[in-house]
Amino acid sequence: MPKKPELPPALRPGAETWLPLETPRLILREVTANDFDDIHDYATDPEVVRYMFWGPNTRRDTRNVLAGWLRDQRRWPRAVVNMAAQHKADGRMIGAVRFAFVDPPRLTCDFGYSFNRAYWNQGFATEAAGALIDLAFGRLGMRRVFATCDARNIGSWRVMEKLGMRREALFRQDTQAHDGWRDTYLYAILADERAARATTV
Ligand SMILES: CC(C)(COP(=O)(O)OP(=O)(O)OC[C@H]1O[C@@H](n2cnc3c(N)ncnc32)[C@H](O)[C@@H]1OP(=O)(O)O)[C@@H](O)C(=O)NCCC(=O)NCCS
């Protein structure tokens, strides 16, 4: 009989926090109540929410999501960590990233991201998600990281390809988007693939 899987150390009671994370241009940190306006700014933009399962937000929607994130912060460790991506240069929260231990016994996690449109195509999502992948395979000892997106969301899957993730699956009409049933891509990377890449680039 296989042994009962243990929780990875990062999820055991008393695990040390790994926040904030720092990248060259961003700080990934816990969200605060002061971030309301910055969150509401991108969450009301129809272009930002086009491929998301939420939005465009009312003020009440943003209040609820922020309250949920603040409530989650009372627990550490936790399986799902939503973070503010704060732009170092101007201090704004320019996006949110999510990191989740989706399958702890298999040391598998996933991530997601949304950024304010004013900051698109400047490499911020790649920078943030790259930091999450390095965290996962480094300090957190994970072995597989994946992410999914609407197959039409070119910006999102380009980020994953830039990070060396492989397109593993196309799920046909597996879920409902704002405009109907959508196709979903799943991209993934393994710890040893990331390590091999780090030595070749
Ligand atoms: C998806 C998203 C997070 C990407 O963030 P970003 O900071 O712009 O990403 P990056 O700048 O790191 O990389 C984007 C890449 O996609 C490319 N790209 C974006 N739109 C494109 C398009 N329509 N056609 C071709 N390439 C496109 C950019 O040129 C860039 O690639 P490059 O560096 O090779 O030029 C951002 O567009 C966003 O917040 N979208 C709304 C929320 C969302 O859809 N989140 C993802 C849910 S799965």
The ligand as a Tripos MOL2 file, in Angstrom:
@<TRIPOS>MOLECULE
LIG
   48    50     1     0     0
SMALL
NO_CHARGES

@<TRIPOS>ATOM
      1 C1         -2.6090   38.1900  -19.6570 C.3       1 LIG1
      2 C2         -1.8610   39.3160  -18.9540 C.3       1 LIG1
      3 C3         -1.7690   39.0040  -17.4670 C.3       1 LIG1
      4 C4         -0.4610   39.4440  -19.5560 C.3       1 LIG1
      5 O1          0.2120   40.4280  -18.8100 O.3       1 LIG1
      6 P1          1.4120   41.2730  -19.4150 P.3       1 LIG1
      7 O2          2.0980   41.9600  -18.2820 O.co2     1 LIG1
      8 O3          0.9320   42.1100  -20.5450 O.co2     1 LIG1
      9 O4          2.3440   40.1110  -20.0000 O.3       1 LIG1
     10 P2          3.8020   40.2490  -20.5770 P.3       1 LIG1
     11 O5          4.0730   41.6710  -20.9990 O.co2     1 LIG1
     12 O6          4.7340   39.6390  -19.5860 O.co2     1 LIG1
     13 O7          3.7440   39.2990  -21.8610 O.3       1 LIG1
     14 C5          2.6660   39.3910  -22.7940 C.3       1 LIG1
     15 C6          3.1120   38.8200  -24.1270 C.3       1 LIG1
     16 O8          1.9870   38.5520  -24.9410 O.3       1 LIG1
     17 C7          2.1040   39.2190  -26.1680 C.3       1 LIG1
     18 N1          0.7680   39.5600  -26.6480 N.ar      1 LIG1
     19 C8         -0.1970   40.1750  -25.9600 C.ar      1 LIG1
     20 N2         -1.2990   40.2860  -26.7290 N.ar      1 LIG1
     21 C9         -1.0050   39.7170  -27.9010 C.ar      1 LIG1
     22 C10        -1.7160   39.5000  -29.0940 C.ar      1 LIG1
     23 N3         -2.9810   39.9030  -29.2340 N.pl3     1 LIG1
     24 N4         -1.0940   38.8530  -30.1020 N.ar      1 LIG1
     25 C11         0.1820   38.4240  -29.9920 C.ar      1 LIG1
     26 N5          0.9160   38.6030  -28.8610 N.ar      1 LIG1
     27 C12         0.3170   39.2270  -27.8450 C.ar      1 LIG1
     28 C13         2.9650   40.4180  -25.8530 C.3       1 LIG1
     29 O9          3.5660   40.9620  -27.0030 O.3       1 LIG1
     30 C14         3.9760   39.7740  -24.9070 C.3       1 LIG1
     31 O10         4.9170   38.9590  -25.5890 O.3       1 LIG1
     32 P3          6.3910   39.5020  -25.9720 P.3       1 LIG1
     33 O11         7.0690   39.8650  -24.6910 O.co2     1 LIG1
     34 O12         7.0010   38.3290  -26.6700 O.co2     1 LIG1
     35 O13         6.2030   40.6810  -26.8600 O.co2     1 LIG1
     36 C15        -2.6060   40.6640  -19.1540 C.3       1 LIG1
     37 O14        -2.8540   40.8480  -20.5220 O.3       1 LIG1
     38 C16        -3.9000   40.7330  -18.3890 C.2       1 LIG1
     39 O15        -3.9240   41.1220  -17.2300 O.2       1 LIG1
     40 N6         -5.0330   40.3740  -19.0520 N.am      1 LIG1
     41 C17        -6.3360   40.4370  -18.4080 C.3       1 LIG1
     42 C18        -6.4980   39.3820  -17.3450 C.3       1 LIG1
     43 C19        -6.2310   38.0110  -17.8870 C.2       1 LIG1
     44 O16        -6.6830   37.6690  -18.9740 O.2       1 LIG1
     45 N7         -5.4930   37.2300  -17.1250 N.am      1 LIG1
     46 C20        -5.1270   35.8830  -17.5180 C.3       1 LIG1
     47 C21        -6.1810   34.9400  -17.1930 C.3       1 LIG1
     48 S1         -5.7180   33.2810  -17.6560 S.3       1 LIG1
@<TRIPOS>BOND
     1     1     2 1
     2     2     3 1
     3     2     4 1
     4     2    36 1
     5     4     5 1
     6     5     6 1
     7     6     7 2
     8     6     8 1
     9     6     9 1
    10     9    10 1
    11    10    11 2
    12    10    12 1
    13    10    13 1
    14    13    14 1
    15    14    15 1
    16    15    16 1
    17    15    30 1
    18    16    17 1
    19    17    18 1
    20    17    28 1
    21    18    19 ar
    22    18    27 ar
    23    19    20 ar
    24    20    21 ar
    25    21    22 ar
    26    21    27 ar
    27    22    23 1
    28    22    24 ar
    29    24    25 ar
    30    25    26 ar
    31    26    27 ar
    32    28    29 1
    33    28    30 1
    34    30    31 1
    35    31    32 1
    36    32    33 2
    37    32    34 1
    38    32    35 1
    39    36    37 1
    40    36    38 1
    41    38    39 2
    42    38    40 1
    43    40    41 1
    44    41    42 1
    45    42    43 1
    46    43    44 2
    47    43    45 1
    48    45    46 1
    49    46    47 1
    50    47    48 1
@<TRIPOS>SUBSTRUCTURE
     1 LIG1         1 GROUP 0 **** ****
